[in-house]
Amino acid sequence: MYQSVTADDVACLRQIAGDENVLVSREALQMYAHDETVGVYAEPEVVVRATSAQQVSQVFQLAQRRRIPVTPRGAGYGLSGGAVPSCGGIVLTLEKMNHILEIDKENLMVVVEPGVITGDIHRAVEAEGLFYPPDPASLDSCSIGGNIAECAGGPRAVKYGVTMHYVCGLQAVLPDGEIIHCGGKLVKNVTGYNLAQLLTGSEGTLAVVTQIILKLVPLPRYQVDLLAPFDSFQAAADTVSRIIANRVLPTTIEFMERDSLLAVEKLLGREVPFRDAAAHLLIQLDGNHLPSVEADMEIVGDLCVEGGAIDLLVARDRATRDRLWEARRKIIDALKHASPVNHMEDVVVPRARIPDLLKAIDAISAEHGLRIMSFGHAGDGNVHVNVLKDDMPLEQWAQLIPAIADQVYRLAISLGGTITGEHGIGAIRRQYLPLALEQAQIDVMRRIRDAFDPNHILNPEKIF
Ligand SMILES: Cc1cc2nc3c(=O)[nH]c(=O)nc-3n(C[C@H](O)[C@H](O)[C@H](O)COP(=O)(O)OP(=O)(O)OC[C@H]3O[C@@H](n4cnc5c(N)ncnc54)[C@H](O)[C@@H]3O)c2cc1C
């Protein structure tokens, strides 16, 4: 169905993007053959580093003429194989379009190119007293274009929502090469279908985003963080429900189980605070009025103690806060260190059902004799479930993982949840889509994709 990239195509791409931005060396093709998803690998035939929307448009015109698949790529930090070129062809990386174009303080908006690293946006707007809340744990590595494509979330989603809640406008290139401008620096806009929101979370299957307008909010003046260790996971999970029911809205409520903490210790080579606790809650509150932030923290602290917290560690300055967050930020690396072959799921359930989810996951772990470590965003119901291969023979592991994934997905769905909260369907969850969505929904989604890309040259073999 697709054509291979020829020497003529490479010459044409060099004319479009310049010699230095068209890569065909072995090392380059290997470098762009994977993201951060364990076990997903496919080499492109050529890599193009675009520097403008016009170049993206010209690449698409060539790809359409020649029926060559195009896979957009940000920083390659995805966890569902979305940037992996499953059908070969062109990897179109936006890494060189990495400029913050404008911080508009009058309209509280920032205009950026897709290759900007998300943490750089945070730092740039915070220097102006403004705040871009979405904070994926990968923020110092991933790009904002990838965040738009995945509708990335992060710990602060509890209070501030996820990427889609900040996208006001997009410039994007359609697979036929047409450049469109959706939305703008507008807080309200109901002019036709909201294509900027449709593209957000579309996993690079509908268009390539080349410029982004994001809403900002004022930077909260005060922030207090609290680490609460519990000697049972159930007690920690019940405390989360009680905090929410008390109508205090923390910025984040993260949880970590003991096994994950011990894995972090091994990676860091030193002890983490409260290493013997069965579970930790990491709670952050922010606001502009210090007495009310402190008053809310008092309520949260009391609820933790009533709920069985063994101790409380409060951070009011950056150094202490970084110490409290270090273990949480290192978990994914620590799990890879503990077992280089592992499998991560990203299910989401109504937050009150987290205890039920974790209890059932313990049973799945016992049933298969595999270590399963869970951590994640207790405040929004999004749990990262990590299955470790350890010393199980590879063949047995490869047979078991689809069955375990199926069990975990059915479990999340039975609790009113779904199969991915922030990492996306990508290449690795395609076959499970019918578990989570009605056939009629899948059919509508396919027709939307066909409307954007009738020849299926953009990021094939993703989502469906
Ligand atoms: C250690 C670690 C921690 C993480 N923590 C979080 C977390 O807390 N929350 C969270 O949500 N995710 C998290 N992730 C997952 C990942 O970082 C996010 O999905 C992120 O949005 C990926 O961005 P990227 O630039 O690396 O995208 P890539 O991996 O390069 O691409 C991801 C997808 O976006 C598409 N894409 C990229 N750029 C564009 C564009 N300009 N136009 C159209 N499509 C495009 C690609 O085709 C692909 O489908 C984590 C990953 C790691 C490794």
The ligand as a Gaussian input file, in Angstrom:
#p B3LYP/6-31G(d) Opt

LIG

0 1
 C        9.704000       9.366000      32.669000
 C        8.415000       9.743000      31.963000
 C        7.417000      10.362000      32.670000
 C        6.218000      10.725000      32.030000
 N        5.249000      11.365000      32.742000
 C        4.114000      11.737000      32.128000
 C        3.082000      12.427000      32.863000
 O        3.210000      12.702000      34.055000
 N        1.958000      12.767000      32.189000
 C        1.789000      12.486000      30.870000
 O        0.752000      12.832000      30.308000
 N        2.732000      11.832000      30.171000
 C        3.888000      11.466000      30.752000
 N        4.853000      10.810000      30.039000
 C        4.612000      10.495000      28.614000
 C        5.165000      11.554000      27.626000
 O        6.181000      12.323000      28.176000
 C        4.058000      12.449000      27.108000
 O        3.161000      11.662000      26.350000
 C        4.538000      13.609000      26.224000
 O        3.414000      14.374000      25.865000
 C        5.283000      13.163000      24.981000
 O        5.847000      14.299000      24.364000
 P        7.012000      14.124000      23.288000
 O        7.388000      15.468000      22.794000
 O        8.086000      13.309000      23.836000
 O        6.203000      13.363000      22.161000
 P        6.643000      12.149000      21.213000
 O        6.894000      10.932000      22.001000
 O        7.700000      12.601000      20.292000
 O        5.287000      11.971000      20.399000
 C        4.107000      11.600000      21.051000
 C        2.955000      11.622000      20.045000
 O        2.719000      12.936000      19.612000
 C        2.800000      13.035000      18.178000
 N        3.372000      14.352000      17.920000
 C        4.505000      14.883000      18.441000
 N        4.660000      16.152000      18.025000
 C        3.593000      16.433000      17.226000
 C        3.155000      17.566000      16.496000
 N        3.841000      18.713000      16.504000
 N        2.009000      17.482000      15.781000
 C        1.282000      16.352000      15.756000
 N        1.640000      15.234000      16.442000
 C        2.772000      15.286000      17.162000
 C        3.642000      11.853000      17.763000
 O        3.334000      11.440000      16.450000
 C        3.237000      10.806000      18.779000
 O        2.049000      10.185000      18.373000
 C        6.050000      10.429000      30.655000
 C        7.067000       9.807000      29.948000
 C        8.235000       9.454000      30.587000
 C        9.310000       8.775000      29.790000

